[in-house]
């Protein structure tokens, strides 16, 4: 079954060093496009949904190139406002082994930061929509975008649309104090909250026990308690928390838990994957899109979570921001086939 889904945020030009080369040694960059909510829109379109992306992009050729990157995968551009002067850029150096990946942003005064709430008919945006997704990156882009996001959430609620938010704290965009002042009030609109331990602490002020992500030590019970506290405090219908065990830049343990009003009334932890990482950027977005797809189509929320974790596991083996996997590939992994053997 196909549903209309809406995401709102910034799509950026991604300039990454080839392979695993460093910024200081690269003579050229690989060009891709991506960004939290754009990544979710692409994945949901790939899963067969009617996927709309709300944003603002310049009329010039780089802005059009960003639009084309979404068109390629079937994302609808009806609610992309055209205007502003520049597309945000981020530079990526992919890490390996004990060398961490690095991201440098060049996104000040990007077009989406000038988006005003009066530039769109929000009731039209959410007409017949089933789901609205945004991340904590979007309100971090400035007051104008914050006002637009509030207008979007209000219209979504009025139209009976389920709202999910991936907290996605970014220290390079705002401080913890700034984030909590904006994010905590926004939680009143949210039905499904998606987070990791840092997001929950920095954006909402909640901690996950004695977890030490850098040393790959997870306090599972601490995460369970975190999920319960978040759900109770903000009256979420569901809380999903991704669990990453960082052994190195090249190898991570990956799983998640879900706590909801249906099948996971006690927090449920998914299957765990040991990933040899090719590109972890977009991993959280592929989890969010997989969870949205699963919650809308699966018979129970445990299956939805397993689909989301498998989808995000596969994404981290693919270069670029977008998750370019099929439903069949995700289902196959979720059901136990993770050998990586050649398919002939």
Helices and strands as residue ranges (DSSP letters): E 4-8, E 12-17, G 23-25, E 29-34, H 36-46, E 50-57, H 61-71, E 80-82, E 89-93, E 102-106, G 111-114, G 117-119, H 122-125, E 129-135, H 136-139, H 143-158, E 162-166, H 176-186, G 187-189, E 192-195, H 197-199, I 200-204, G 213-215, H 220-234, E 238-246, E 251-260, E 268-269, E 273-276, H 283-297, H 301-315, H 327-334
